[in-house]
């Protein structure tokens, strides 16, 4: 009887602690949604956007991002994609500058690239770890003489 009460109490306390823990904004999201949430949090923090700036910045960014994604669907060669992306970035320079100012706009383009590079690095690292985990152990493949 004491064990039953102990386990019930243990599960109740454990459950309460798990609900009491603060959730991160990206928890419970999948794939692309999680990346978007992390991106928004990263850019907002790095640019130190105020609430007013964020309300003006993110709709412009949404259109900017849509145009960049459209390029990847329409252009065939890497050079065509890079040229078109540069044209889009130049065309949005004034719009971002009106919201952020010149210095923070330049910082945005740097932080945007930095986020993308870090994301690629993490994806590659994850893929390598998965390959290493899935690969049979070297010792088990060797035959003993």
C-alpha positions in Angstrom: 0.0 0.0 0.0 2.8 2.4 0.9 4.5 1.7 -2.5 1.3 2.4 -4.4 0.9 5.8 -2.6 4.6 6.5 -3.1 4.4 5.9 -6.9 1.1 7.9 -7.2 2.7 10.8 -5.4 5.9 10.5 -7.5 4.0 10.5 -10.8 1.9 13.5 -9.6 4.9 15.5 -8.6 6.8 14.6 -11.8 3.8 15.6 -13.8 3.5 18.9 -12.0 7.1 19.8 -12.6 6.9 18.9 -16.3 3.9 21.2 -16.7 5.5 23.9 -14.6 8.6 24.1 -16.9 8.6 27.0 -19.2 8.1 26.0 -22.9 10.3 27.4 -25.6 8.4 29.1 -28.4 9.6 26.5 -31.0 8.7 23.4 -29.0 5.9 21.4 -30.5 6.5 22.7 -34.0 7.7 20.6 -36.9 10.4 21.1 -39.6 9.9 24.3 -41.5 7.7 25.8 -38.8 10.4 25.3 -36.2 13.1 26.8 -38.4 10.9 29.8 -39.1 10.2 30.3 -35.3 13.9 30.1 -34.6 14.7 32.5 -37.4 12.2 35.1 -36.2 13.5 34.8 -32.7 17.1 35.1 -33.8 16.6 38.1 -36.1 14.4 39.9 -33.6 17.0 39.4 -30.9 20.1 40.2 -33.0 18.5 43.3 -34.5 17.0 44.2 -31.1 13.7 45.0 -32.8 11.2 46.9 -30.7 7.5 45.8 -30.9 6.7 48.7 -33.3 9.7 47.9 -35.5 8.7 44.2 -35.6 5.2 45.0 -36.6 6.6 47.0 -39.6 9.6 44.8 -40.4 8.1 41.3 -40.5 5.4 42.0 -43.2 8.1 43.5 -45.5 10.3 40.5 -44.7 7.5 38.1 -45.5 7.2 39.5 -49.0 11.0 39.6 -49.4 11.2 35.9 -48.4 8.5 35.0 -50.8 10.3 36.6 -53.7 13.5 34.8 -52.8 11.7 31.5 -52.7 10.1 32.2 -56.0 13.5 32.7 -57.5 14.6 29.2 -56.5 11.6 27.7 -58.2 12.0 29.7 -61.4 15.7 29.9 -62.2 17.6 27.0 -63.6 21.3 27.7 -63.0 23.0 28.8 -59.8 24.3 31.9 -61.4 20.8 33.0 -62.5 19.5 32.3 -58.9 22.3 34.4 -57.3 21.8 37.3 -59.8 18.1 37.3 -59.2 18.5 37.1 -55.4 20.9 40.1 -55.5 18.3 42.1 -57.5 15.6 41.3 -54.9 17.9 42.2 -52.0 18.8 45.5 -53.7 15.1 46.3 -54.4 14.2 45.7 -50.7 17.1 47.7 -49.4 15.1 51.0 -49.2 12.1 49.3 -47.6 14.2 47.7 -44.9 16.1 51.0 -44.3 12.9 52.9 -43.7 12.0 50.5 -40.9 15.5 49.7 -39.5 17.8 52.5 -40.6 20.9 51.9 -42.8 23.2 50.3 -40.3 20.7 47.8 -38.9 19.6 46.9 -42.5 23.2 46.0 -43.3 23.3 44.1 -40.0 20.1 42.3 -41.0 21.6 41.0 -44.3 24.6 39.8 -42.3 22.6 38.1 -39.6 20.3 36.5 -42.2 23.3 34.9 -44.0 24.8 33.9 -40.6 21.6 32.1 -39.6 21.4 30.3 -42.9 25.0 29.2 -42.7 24.6 28.0 -39.1 21.5 26.1 -40.1 23.3 24.3 -42.9 26.2 23.5 -40.6 23.8 21.9 -38.1 22.0 20.0 -40.8 25.3 18.6 -42.1 26.5 17.7 -38.6 23.2 15.9 -37.9 23.5 14.0 -41.2 27.0 13.0 -40.4 26.1 11.8 -36.9 23.2 9.8 -38.4 25.5 8.2 -41.0 28.0 7.3 -38.3 25.3 5.9 -36.1 23.7 3.9 -38.9 27.1 2.5 -40.2 28.1 -0.9 -38.8 30.9 -0.9 -36.3 34.4 -1.3 -37.8 35.2 -4.1 -35.4 32.2 -6.2 -36.3 33.1 -6.1 -40.0 36.7 -7.3 -39.5 37.2 -11.0 -39.6 39.5 -12.5 -37.0 42.3 -14.7 -38.4 
